[in-house]
Amino acid sequence: MLTNIKFLLQACQNLGIKYEILHPHRNLVRVIIPREPSQGASYSYHYFTNYSTPLLAQSVAEICKDKYYCHQVWQNVIRMPCTKSFLSPYCDEKYREYLEFFSTKDIAQDISQNFTYPVIVKRNRGSGGSNVFQCHDLHEIQQSLDTIFDVASKSYDYVAIAQEPIQIVKEYRCVCLQHQPMLVYEKDISKAHFIGNLSPLHWEGAIAKQITDAQEIDLIAKFIAPIFTETPSMIYVGLDIAIDDQDRYWLIEANSHPNFDIFVRDNGSEPVVNLFEKILSVLERGIEVL
């Protein structure tokens, strides 16, 4: 059973909320919330699948899944790395009208001319640091593009993005519910070793260190507040936030279905169960997903 589903069920049991497991692998759960007679139906049904919750509309979830969409939506309201996207030269014929560059060599040249080194090149969708590259020269950029656009790879993407480098001192995951931080942790690599994956929690010895300091959380909350003004219907999200060597905050990306496996490994299950209890309370109050 996936970590998120496991602790969802624990939260349901703690609150006395009924649920049904609808899949033999226990990764699809229907939560059954009683309704007041004045609301018509006796119950409302809410579906949790794998790491996803019923709290986000599909369109908002799509923004979170697409790194370039995130940049386009929020770039004018919050500090984000300068980002440019590139469609694969090997895309289907029906998409070729959107091509600006017709070879990875031409894309690499454009990135080299418009970004400083070391530039970050990564697939537009995906998580866990898969197909994320720090490139120090033109050859490395083209190699990265060829890897991202490899249709035979399970990590293939038809869109690659380039991002300006940031001198990251600290990186956080901030899980928000109804626009407020509910679970914040630092991706601590102070005693870790880089083993090839740029994603901090995939370094050897990295830990997810829960942040409970109110002042530290408040600074993060103030930084991310403009996101929710721009997208008020985004009531549940995991945000990756960095602080650079000049103490500036940056939004790196968003995640519509945060995964708590590593956090639970390092901090235990209670904070995640508490988070799911809060999610269930939102559903009990009948908050509509817009």
Buried (B, 14 or more C-beta within 10 A) or exposed (E): EBBBBBBBBBBBEEEEBEBEBEEEEEBBBBBBBEEEEEEEEEEBEBEBBBBBBBBBBEEBBEBBBBBBBBBEBBBEBBBBBEBBBBBBBBBEEEEEEEBEBEEBBBBBBBBBEEBEBEBBBBBBBBBEBBBBBBBEEBEBBBBBBEBBBBEEEEBBBBBBBBBBBBEBEBBBBBBBBBBBBBBBBBBBBEEBEEEEBEBBBBBEEBBBBBBEEEEBBEBBBEBBEBBBEEBEEBBBBBBBBBBBEEEEBBBBBBBBBBBBEBBBEBBEBEBBBBBBBBBBBBBBEEEEBE
